[in-house]
Amino acid sequence: MAEDCIGPKIKKQIEEMRCGDVIVLENLRFYPGEEKNDPSFAKELASLCDVFIQDAFGNCHRKHASMIGVDGYVPSAAGFLLKKEID
């Protein structure tokens, strides 16, 4: 598990990942920018990924940076579970 979800430490961890590796980020609600949908926080999160897949139907109504902010900075799509709930 990563010690942080933004900043140079997590970026270094991601750069060192190998194919098949997974990193679990710290709880995003510990960061004030998450629930405020702070654009700079969303941009920091987006800098950690190549694509954003929203698959949290029970949470996607929340106006949090990780729910609606990140997709403004990277390509995004609905995940299989979200699509199933919508259909």
C-alpha positions in Angstrom: 0.0 0.0 0.0 1.3 3.5 -0.9 2.0 5.9 1.9 0.5 8.7 0.0 -1.7 9.3 -3.1 -0.1 12.4 -4.4 3.5 13.8 -4.6 6.9 12.6 -5.6 6.9 9.4 -3.5 3.9 7.8 -5.2 5.1 9.0 -8.6 8.5 7.2 -8.0 6.7 4.1 -6.9 4.6 4.1 -10.1 7.7 4.6 -12.2 9.3 1.6 -10.6 6.2 -0.7 -11.3 6.6 -3.7 -13.5 3.9 -5.3 -15.7 1.3 -6.9 -13.4 2.1 -4.7 -10.4 -0.7 -3.0 -8.5 -0.5 -0.1 -6.0 -3.3 0.6 -3.5 -3.5 4.3 -2.7 -4.2 5.8 0.7 -7.9 6.7 1.5 -8.6 9.7 -0.6 -11.0 11.2 1.8 -8.1 12.0 4.1 -7.3 14.8 1.7 -9.3 18.0 1.7 -9.2 18.3 -2.0 -11.1 15.0 -2.5 -14.5 16.0 -1.2 -14.1 19.6 -2.4 -13.4 18.3 -6.0 -10.3 20.5 -6.0 -9.1 20.7 -9.6 -5.5 20.7 -8.6 -6.0 17.5 -6.5 -7.9 15.8 -9.4 -5.0 16.8 -11.7 -2.5 15.3 -9.3 -4.5 12.0 -9.2 -4.9 12.0 -13.0 -1.1 12.4 -13.4 -0.8 8.9 -11.9 -2.8 7.1 -14.6 -3.2 6.7 -18.3 -6.9 6.1 -18.3 -9.7 6.4 -15.7 -12.4 3.7 -15.4 -15.4 4.6 -13.3 -16.9 1.4 -11.9 -18.3 2.6 -8.5 -22.0 2.9 -9.1 -22.7 3.5 -5.5 -20.3 6.4 -5.3 -20.4 8.0 -8.8 -23.0 10.5 -7.8 -20.5 12.1 -5.4 -18.9 15.3 -6.6 -15.4 14.3 -5.4 -12.2 14.7 -7.3 -11.7 11.0 -7.7 -15.3 10.5 -9.0 -15.8 13.4 -11.4 -12.6 15.4 -11.4 -10.0 13.0 -12.7 -11.9 12.3 -16.0 -11.3 15.8 -17.1 -7.6 15.2 -17.4 -7.3 11.6 -18.8 -9.4 9.5 -21.2 -12.2 7.8 -19.2 -15.0 5.3 -19.6 -17.6 3.4 -17.6 -16.6 0.1 -16.2 -18.5 -3.2 -16.7 -20.3 -3.0 -13.4 -21.4 0.6 -13.8 -22.6 -0.1 -17.3 -24.6 -3.1 -16.0 -26.3 -1.0 -13.4 -27.1 1.7 -15.9 -28.4 -0.7 -18.5 
